[in-house]
Amino acid sequence: MGLFDALNLSGELKAIDWEMTPEYTFGTFESWGGRERVRSSRERIYYFFIDAWGKEPKLCLMERGIKYARVAAQILAPPEMLRRCVEGKGKVALFERTLAIDEELKQWLIANVMEGKDNSKVIPLETEDKSDSLGPAGLPKLDSPLPSDLKPVTVPKVATELTEEEVEQLIKTLNLPDQDRNPTGQFCNYFVDNGDGLTVTDKVTGLMWQRGGLDIMSSRMLRKAVEELNQQGFAGHNDWRLPTLAEALTLMERETCHKGQHLHPAFSADQPFIFVDAVRKPGGQWFVDFKQGRVYWASGTIPGGFGRLCRRA
């Protein structure tokens, strides 16, 4: 096939799933195979979607597996065709800008990309570097003093039930970064290496954080996992907890690091969106998404989110 000849793909099955859409992927992949034919973590499924986060929509090819996702390529489709597809979806919420293709785009792809000999419309995308390297200079040591241009900050306690208006007000009042609500916001951290390979401490907020985190699971299972982690004394402590919305947003950075996330490279990229200790009023669960650099909410009845825990150092 012309498309797959142009790309170096790792899946066991090199075929397009025309029925797969972004909204179906969670139940299929993040919950360990919602559809029967996803039998192993090595299987890969490919589907097209529209990335409508930017000023102009882009047509992309997704390589997807169980707890695995990579945008493999951008397809240079006619811009007016992409705009028609997006307009046909009607008004979508802030957190629903990854859209399914329509029949017009499907037929264009079949005619121009799938079997075509000209691969100039297929732009391969490099795999992101998700290594846990702290970078060439690493982090300051634990006993390093806070630089004189930074002052300790006490992150205010916030409610565990927040409306969308309250979240926006919180973000703007504290000038926290959020690509949708406050794109010019900034919070200056000073992370130090605790020397255990597991945690870092922010000397600005006084919070110790997991460098990695907990795998994707439901809210109920996540809270159970936190209890187990405390019973085990993770990193020598037993008072780990979910961060508040404000605390999680102090980790957010305006620009992406080399791992493709709005996050300091000291943190693992394997937890792209995390639970926070806040539910949405009138319904839903709040998350912080380091991939898109924003806060969003989703139904509390649908499992999933990752965890990155914190504690008072």
Summary of the structure (lengths in Angstrom):
residues: 313
radius of gyration: 20.9
end to end distance: 55.5
largest distance: 62.3
contacts: 925
relative contact order: 0.13
helix: 21%
strand: 24%
